[in-house]
Amino acid sequence: MRIRNIDFARAMAGMEITSLVRLAGQNAPPTDEQKARHTIAKRANDALKGSRARAYAPRLNAFSDREDLIGWMVCNDGNGCFTDDDMVSEGWDPMTLEDAWSLLQTILEEV
């Protein structure tokens, strides 16, 4: 069953944003935020091409949740401070979904 979920996530990662929005049950065109997240997710997936981390990192899409975003960041930089436990131990609040998208965008701009 888990393999099917992974295959589904990988298939979703390669879909265009309009198809993802329809899959999510929305008949409206994608919002600017969804388009931006799609672009960030595509860049994140492409950034790991040829990397060993790609086998372990979640495939991202515009509707990826906080845990997948954090999982991607951990796979990309194992020494970073991304998990809730790491954040709390450093005296910070855990990342929100919006914080995770923003940090992922910043990470990708530095690559």
N, C-alpha and C positions, 0 to 999 in steps of 0.2 A: 504494500500500500504506500509506503514512504517513497518508493521509487517512482510511482505514478505522480506523486505530489512534486517531486524534483523535476520530472519530465515536463509537467504542466507549468511549473515556474520558469523553466528554461524556454518553453514555447512562448510564454507570455513576455519574456524579456526581449524576444526578437520581434514582437508585434509592433505595428505602428500605433500611435496614440489613439487614433480614431477607433481602431478595432478594440483596443483595451477599454475605452470608454463604453462602447457598445456591450462588451463582455461584462462590464461592471453593472449593466442594467440601466445605464443612463442613455436617453435618446438625444439629449442635447449635445451640441458640439463640445469638444474638450475646452476646458477653461485655460486661461493663460498659465495658471499655476500648474495644471496637469501637463501642459506642453513643456513648461520649464523643467518639471520633475522628470518627464520622459527624456529630455535632452541630457540632464544630469545622470540619469540611470544608464543611458546608452554610453555616455563617456566613461562612466565607472566600469561598466562591463568591458568596454574596449581597452581600458587602461590595464587590465589584468591579462590581456592576451599574451601568451608566451610565458606567463608566470606560473610557478608551482601553486601559488595561492589561488589561482583560478579554479582548481579542482575542489577547493574547500569553501570558497566565497559564495554567498548567495547571489543568484542572478537577480538583478534589480530591474524594476519597471516603475512606471509612474504611480502605482498603487502599493509599492513596497511599504511594509510596516517598519516601525522603529527598530525592532529586533533584527530584521534583515539588514537595515542600514548600518547598525552597530556591528553586526557580524561581518559585513563587507569591510568596514574600517579596521576591525581586529585582524582580519586576514591580510589586509594590505600593510598594516603596521602593527605587528605583535607587541611592540614596546610602547604603543600609545595608550592613552588613558581614555577609554571609550565606554567600557561596561559600567553598569550602575554601581557595582562594588568598587571599581577603580575611582569613579567620580566621587563617591561618598568618602572614600579613604583620603582623597586629596582635598576634602572640604567643600566640594561643589555639589550642586543638585544634579540628579540624573538628567540626561538629555531628554527633551521632548521630541516629538516627531519633527516639528519645525526646526528645532536646534540641530537634529541629525541631518536633515536635508541641507541646512545652511553650512554645517561643518563639512559635509561631503563635497559640496560645491567648492569650498575653500581649499580642501585637500586636492581636488582635481585641478584647480587653478595653479597650484604649486608644482604639479607634475610636468 
